Amino acid sequence: MTTSREQISVDLPDIRRSLDHYYMVTRTDAEGLVISVNKNLLNVSNWTPKRILGKTIWQMFDESEKAQDAIHAIWEQLKEGKTWFGTAQKLKRTGETYYTNLLAVPSMTADGKLESTMFLELDITEEVNLKERLEQIAFIDVETGLMSRHKLEVLVNEMIHDEKSFSFVYLSIDHYYTLKELQAGTAETELTQAFANRLKRYFQDNPIARVGGSQFVILTPFGDWYVQGFLEFLEQQPIYVGNEALPLSISGGIARYPEDQKSFVNLIEASAMTLEEVRNKGGGKIVSLSASSHKVLDRRSLINRKLLTALDHNALQVVYQPQYDIASDKISVYEALVRWEDDELGTVTPDELIPIAESNGLIANIGAYVLTEAAQLAVKLDEKEGHPHVSVNTSVREFSNNPMKDNILRILQETSCRPNQLELEITEKFAFQAEEEHSIIQQMKELQDAGVEFILDDFGTGYASFRYMQHLPISKVKIDKIYMNSLLTHPKTQQLVEGMIQFSKSMGLYTIAEGVEHKAQYDLLKTMGIDAVQGYYIGAPVPAEKLTN
């Protein structure tokens, strides 16, 4: 009969062979001198035994300060008898950088001193490079090289934090889509790029962002006279597409921080409303925030005041948009969307409603109402159609301020809806904030254990890094509809969307495209390997009665 110690000795050769087969393996002595490496390490790094054996482990790491600091920190931890796991930035013999998932394991003497170490690594260079490209694209408009909206938001918040005064200038090309129709092929891109270049030449060192197809934002410390001078500059420097000078008309709105508004959301809203006011009067001007723009803020205030009454009187309506699963050729999910029609306010869209509800604390009430309605529909659909799910948008504010997990499970129990019939959609902003709050992640994981799935909505819009793809219990991602606008016309958009699909699949995530309105978009996405699509090509949002009747 063998003892446990003898059995371990018998098994060690098999364990070592397995490690050598799957991992890059490096062993060092107590001083960090390399005493052995396996073929996997040599193949990836291009090092030769002659160049590396007897040399320090430090030379295998990138020469950057960050990478060298990392290996010093790893070594200090190993000397204390502690293992280390994380991402390492390594150096090939050719001088190229590569990245690995690294597990460093110490072997200690009987008196607690470091005797030797073993480094086990997997090459993740392609994954890291893809992440970096996607993160860079999320902050840069690929067509113009300007900042994206999300980079703009980060910058504005930094300037507000530093109490810097500035003008928030929102510009738009008038009749942009008419101009597009007059152009063909690459001329549309030439127009956008040429206009962006004019902005760079005139505003020079001032931050510039593209926030829409024909919308741009400039942050400047200078007054209206400077901004309005851009119109004269354009007259002197007309834009040509081919040999034709385009008759460009530019409209714009200016809101000042801190005189007019004191947050990014309010600045962009106020300046955009001023822009619309200019357009309604014929366009071609850049003006400051006016009384009519202040009416928008009055409308927000009115929505804020009436929302509680609307909830009490069940004035909010829930409608459902279908999501089509390509593999099964069936509608697999209905997304619940909230609508509000009011005699005084008219139509209040979710884009108006949700930010106000988050700020006044009523988001939890709206969320509970929508979830209850959706859960009831899921039960009815289960009886009639098979097993379609319902998806409900949720807010980080709900998880932060309430025992959200308990509320959700209670509603599911009261409506007899199974947890695995429910999907909760979170935004990238939600994911970014959830990383900072352990209680949110814990609630999400407990809901996942119960059967609820989480979907990352607005994927690709640029909040946060990709760490949350590992840390949060996300099983699906929904590519933001903004990419559908140029999917058929811009090769870079196609490359980006295909990259997001491939990245999601590499993470084992089910991928959905929303905002699909045309068959050509659907066909292209299908060839890219998309799992599901949602949008008016599949179906418009409809009341529950139309689905159950």
Residue pairs with C-beta under 8 A, 6 or more apart in sequence:
2 10
19 25
19 120
20 38
20 39
20 40
22 122
23 38
23 40
23 120
23 121
23 122
24 37
24 38
24 40
24 41
24 44
24 45
24 100
24 119
24 120
24 121
24 122
24 123
25 36
25 37
25 38
25 40
25 41
25 118
25 119
25 120
25 121
26 34
26 36
26 37
26 38
26 41
26 57
26 60
26 118
26 119
26 121
27 34
27 35
27 36
27 37
27 116
27 117
27 118
27 119
28 34
28 35
28 57
28 116
28 117
28 119
29 35
29 115
29 116
30 113
30 114
30 115
30 116
31 56
32 56
32 57
32 58
32 75
32 117
33 54
33 55
33 56
33 57
34 52
34 53
34 54
34 55
34 56
34 57
34 60
35 53
35 54
35 116
36 53
37 47
37 49
37 52
37 53
41 47
41 121
42 48
42 49
44 92
44 98
44 123
45 60
45 90
45 91
45 92
45 93
45 98
46 92
46 93
46 94
47 60
47 92
47 93
48 93
51 93
52 59
52 60
57 71
57 75
57 117
57 119
58 68
58 71
59 91
60 90
60 91
61 67
61 68
61 70
61 71
61 88
61 89
61 90
61 91
62 68
62 89
62 90
62 91
62 97
63 91
64 89
66 89
67 88
67 89
67 90
67 91
70 86
70 88
70 89
71 88
74 84
74 88
74 102
74 104
77 83
77 84
77 104
78 84
78 104
78 106
78 114
78 117
79 106
79 114
81 106
81 108
81 112
81 114
82 106
83 103
83 104
83 105
83 106
84 102
84 103
84 104
85 101
85 102
85 103
85 104
86 101
86 102
87 99
87 100
87 101
87 102
87 124
87 128
88 99
88 100
88 101
88 102
88 121
89 97
89 99
90 97
90 98
90 99
90 100
90 121
91 97
91 98
92 98
98 123
98 125
99 123
99 124
99 125
99 127
99 128
100 121
100 122
100 123
100 124
100 125
101 121
101 122
101 124
102 119
102 120
102 121
103 119
103 120
103 121
104 117
104 118
104 119
104 120
105 117
105 118
105 119
105 120
106 114
106 115
106 116
106 117
107 114
107 115
107 116
107 117
107 118
108 114
108 115
109 115
127 506
130 499
130 502
130 503
130 506
131 465
131 466
131 503
133 499
134 460
134 466
134 496
134 499
134 500
134 503
135 465
135 466
137 496
138 148
138 150
138 460
138 461
138 462
139 147
139 148
139 150
139 151
139 462
140 146
140 147
140 148
140 151
141 147
141 148
141 209
141 210
142 490
142 492
142 493
142 496
143 189
143 192
143 193
143 196
143 210
143 490
143 492
144 192
144 193
144 196
144 210
145 196
146 196
146 199
146 200
146 208
146 209
146 210
146 216
147 155
147 207
147 208
147 209
147 210
148 209
148 210
148 211
148 462
149 209
149 210
149 211
149 217
149 462
150 461
150 462
150 463
151 209
151 462
152 207
152 209
152 211
152 217
152 219
153 264
155 207
155 219
156 168
156 219
156 257
156 264
156 267
157 264
159 166
159 219
159 257
160 257
160 262
160 263
160 264
163 258
164 221
164 257
165 221
165 256
165 257
165 258
166 219
166 220
166 221
166 256
166 257
167 219
167 220
167 221
167 222
167 223
167 224
167 227
167 254
167 255
167 256
167 257
168 217
168 219
168 254
168 255
168 256
168 257
168 261
168 267
168 268
168 270
168 271
169 217
169 218
169 219
169 220
169 227
169 252
169 253
169 254
169 271
169 286
170 211
170 215
170 216
170 217
170 252
170 253
170 254
170 255
170 268
170 271
170 272
170 274
170 275
171 199
171 215
171 216
171 217
171 218
171 230
171 250
171 251
171 252
171 275
171 286
172 212
172 214
172 215
172 216
172 250
172 251
172 252
172 275
172 279
173 179
173 195
173 214
173 248
173 249
173 250
174 248
174 249
174 250
174 251
174 279
174 283
174 284
175 249
176 213
176 214
179 191
179 246
179 248
180 188
180 191
183 190
183 191
183 241
187 241
187 242
188 489
189 490
190 241
191 239
191 241
191 246
192 213
192 214
194 239
194 240
194 241
195 216
195 239
195 248
196 208
196 210
196 216
198 233
198 234
198 237
198 239
199 208
199 216
199 218
199 230
200 208
201 237
202 229
202 230
202 233
203 218
203 220
203 230
206 218
206 219
206 220
207 218
207 219
208 216
208 217
208 218
209 216
209 217
209 218
210 216
211 217
211 268
213 485
213 486
217 268
217 271
218 227
220 226
220 227
224 254
224 286
224 287
224 288
227 252
227 254
227 286
228 285
228 286
230 250
230 286
231 250
231 284
231 285
231 286
234 248
234 250
238 245
238 246
238 248
239 245
239 246
239 248
240 246
249 283
249 284
250 283
250 284
250 286
251 275
251 278
251 279
251 283
251 284
251 285
251 286
252 271
252 274
252 275
252 278
252 285
252 286
252 287
253 270
253 271
253 272
253 273
253 274
253 275
253 276
253 277
253 278
253 286
253 287
253 288
253 289
253 293
254 271
254 274
254 286
254 287
254 288
254 289
255 261
255 266
255 267
255 270
255 271
255 274
255 288
255 289
255 293
256 288
256 289
257 267
260 267
260 270
260 288
260 289
261 267
261 269
261 270
261 289
265 355
266 297
269 296
270 289
270 293
270 296
270 297
271 289
273 292
273 293
273 296
274 287
274 288
274 289
274 290
274 293
277 287
277 290
277 292
277 293
278 284
278 285
278 286
278 287
299 345
300 352
300 356
302 344
302 345
303 345
303 348
303 352
303 353
303 356
304 356
304 359
304 360
306 342
306 344
306 345
307 353
307 356
307 357
307 360
307 362
308 362
309 315
310 316
310 340
310 342
311 362
311 365
311 366
311 369
315 340
315 341
315 342
316 338
316 339
316 340
316 366
316 369
316 370
317 338
317 339
317 340
317 341
317 543
318 336
318 337
318 338
318 339
318 369
318 370
318 373
318 374
318 543
318 544
319 336
319 337
319 338
319 339
319 541
319 542
319 543
319 544
320 334
320 335
320 336
320 337
320 374
320 377
320 390
320 541
320 542
320 543
320 544
320 547
321 334
321 335
321 337
321 534
321 538
321 539
321 540
321 541
321 542
322 331
322 333
322 334
322 534
322 538
322 539
323 331
323 332
323 333
323 334
323 335
323 391
323 512
323 532
323 533
323 534
323 538
324 330
324 331
324 332
324 532
324 533
324 534
324 538
325 331
325 332
325 333
325 531
325 532
326 526
326 530
326 531
326 532
326 533
327 531
330 386
330 388
331 385
331 388
331 538
331 539
332 388
332 389
332 532
333 388
333 389
333 390
333 391
333 423
333 532
334 374
334 377
334 381
334 388
334 389
334 390
334 391
334 547
335 390
335 391
335 392
335 393
335 425
335 534
336 370
336 371
336 373
336 374
336 377
336 390
336 391
336 392
336 393
337 350
337 393
337 541
338 350
338 353
338 366
338 370
339 347
339 348
339 349
339 350
339 541
340 347
340 348
340 353
341 347
341 348
342 348
353 366
354 363
354 366
354 393
354 395
357 363
357 365
357 366
358 395
358 397
361 397
361 401
363 395
363 397
363 398
364 397
364 398
364 401
364 402
364 407
367 392
367 394
367 395
367 398
368 407
368 411
370 392
370 393
371 392
371 408
371 411
371 422
372 411
372 414
372 415
373 544
374 390
374 391
374 392
374 422
375 390
375 411
375 412
375 415
375 417
375 421
375 422
376 415
376 417
376 544
377 390
377 544
377 547
377 548
378 388
378 389
378 390
378 417
378 421
378 422
379 415
379 416
379 417
379 421
380 544
380 547
380 548
381 388
381 390
381 547
381 548
382 388
382 418
382 421
384 548
387 421
388 421
389 420
389 421
389 422
389 423
389 453
390 421
390 422
390 423
391 422
391 423
391 424
391 425
391 455
392 422
392 423
392 424
392 425
393 424
393 425
393 457
394 404
394 424
394 425
394 426
394 430
395 430
396 426
396 429
396 430
396 433
396 434
396 440
398 404
399 434
399 437
399 439
399 440
399 443
399 444
400 433
400 437
400 439
400 440
403 443
404 443
405 443
405 446
405 447
408 422
408 424
408 447
408 452
409 419
409 447
409 450
411 417
412 418
412 419
412 422
418 451
419 447
419 450
419 451
419 452
420 451
420 452
420 453
422 451
422 452
422 453
423 452
423 453
423 454
423 455
423 476
424 447
424 452
424 453
424 454
424 455
425 454
425 455
425 456
425 457
425 478
426 434
426 454
426 455
426 456
426 457
426 474
427 456
427 457
427 458
427 463
428 456
428 457
428 458
428 459
428 461
428 462
428 463
428 464
429 458
429 463
429 464
431 456
431 463
431 464
431 468
431 472
431 474
432 463
432 464
432 468
433 440
434 440
434 441
434 444
434 468
434 472
435 441
435 464
435 467
435 468
435 471
435 472
441 471
441 472
441 473
444 454
444 472
444 473
445 473
447 454
447 473
448 454
448 473
448 475
453 475
453 476
454 472
454 473
454 474
454 475
454 476
455 474
455 475
455 476
455 477
455 478
455 512
456 469
456 472
456 474
456 476
456 477
456 478
457 478
457 480
458 478
458 480
459 477
459 478
459 479
459 480
459 500
459 504
460 479
460 480
460 483
460 496
460 500
461 480
461 482
468 474
469 507
469 509
474 509
475 509
475 510
476 509
476 510
476 511
476 512
477 500
477 504
477 509
477 510
477 511
477 512
478 511
478 512
478 513
478 514
478 534
479 497
479 500
479 501
479 511
479 512
479 513
479 514
479 530
480 514
480 515
481 514
481 515
481 535
482 515
483 493
483 496
483 497
483 513
483 515
484 513
484 514
484 515
484 516
484 517
484 521
484 535
485 515
486 493
487 493
487 494
487 497
487 521
487 524
487 525
488 518
488 520
488 521
488 524
494 524
494 528
497 513
497 525
497 528
498 528
500 511
501 511
501 528
501 529
501 530
502 529
504 510
504 511
505 511
505 529
510 531
510 532
511 529
511 530
511 531
511 532
512 530
512 531
512 532
512 533
512 534
513 521
513 525
513 530
513 532
513 533
513 534
513 535
514 533
514 534
514 535
515 534
515 535
516 522
516 525
516 533
516 534
516 535
516 536
516 537
516 538
517 535
517 536
517 537
518 537
519 537
521 535
521 537
522 533
522 537
525 533
